[in-house]
């Protein structure tokens, strides 16, 4: 069974640019979560999608947004990039919003802002 | 707001030792607690999930316990090996939420 896959692996951008990160969940999983792991800040929850809808978001500005497609894959968009957006962005999936099963994570996208 | 703390922040042990990693959380109203392993520059690997109604879970050399009322969990690693070297993270899923709240991790080094 394929795990959670994320692309690209690495990205380098400059301040003010926009970026799109992609995530494919485990087959059969309908919930996708995005987390940010910035140096010194630990893992912070960004967004949660289930069945194509945004269900919850963490304490991040509106320039962080995303969507979930009918096949349950997801995109994370970040506009007007700032230096502090440099981080490892991790995607996780689980069977659905009523499931009490573990979340499984991908290997992440490393975003560097110059 | 749920806060999760892990002590110690770093731990170095000789190969073969048994060790305990600690995790504490401020709000006991949780669905479950999950332990992860993270290798440098990589994503998270799920190790164990303990539901709120459970006291412990075991997988191979790993045993995790949960004391929800006191807001504590421990991860016990038996007969440590150099391949166990990684950062270990605990995360709780609070009632009414699906997202996880993470601790800052314990960086473990097992010396051959």
HADDOCK unambig.tbl for C-alpha pairs under 7 A between the chains (distance, minus, plus):
assign (segid A and resid 42 and name CA) (segid B and resid 104 and name CA) 5.39 0.50 0.50
assign (segid A and resid 43 and name CA) (segid B and resid 102 and name CA) 6.07 0.50 0.50
assign (segid A and resid 45 and name CA) (segid B and resid 99 and name CA) 6.72 0.50 0.50
assign (segid A and resid 90 and name CA) (segid B and resid 43 and name CA) 6.86 0.50 0.50
assign (segid A and resid 97 and name CA) (segid B and resid 98 and name CA) 6.80 0.50 0.50
assign (segid A and resid 102 and name CA) (segid B and resid 49 and name CA) 6.37 0.50 0.50
assign (segid A and resid 104 and name CA) (segid B and resid 46 and name CA) 6.45 0.50 0.50
assign (segid A and resid 105 and name CA) (segid B and resid 43 and name CA) 6.31 0.50 0.50
assign (segid A and resid 105 and name CA) (segid B and resid 44 and name CA) 5.57 0.50 0.50
assign (segid A and resid 105 and name CA) (segid B and resid 45 and name CA) 6.79 0.50 0.50
assign (segid A and resid 106 and name CA) (segid B and resid 43 and name CA) 5.60 0.50 0.50
assign (segid A and resid 107 and name CA) (segid B and resid 42 and name CA) 5.23 0.50 0.50
assign (segid A and resid 107 and name CA) (segid B and resid 43 and name CA) 3.83 0.50 0.50
assign (segid A and resid 108 and name CA) (segid B and resid 42 and name CA) 6.90 0.50 0.50
assign (segid A and resid 108 and name CA) (segid B and resid 43 and name CA) 5.65 0.50 0.50
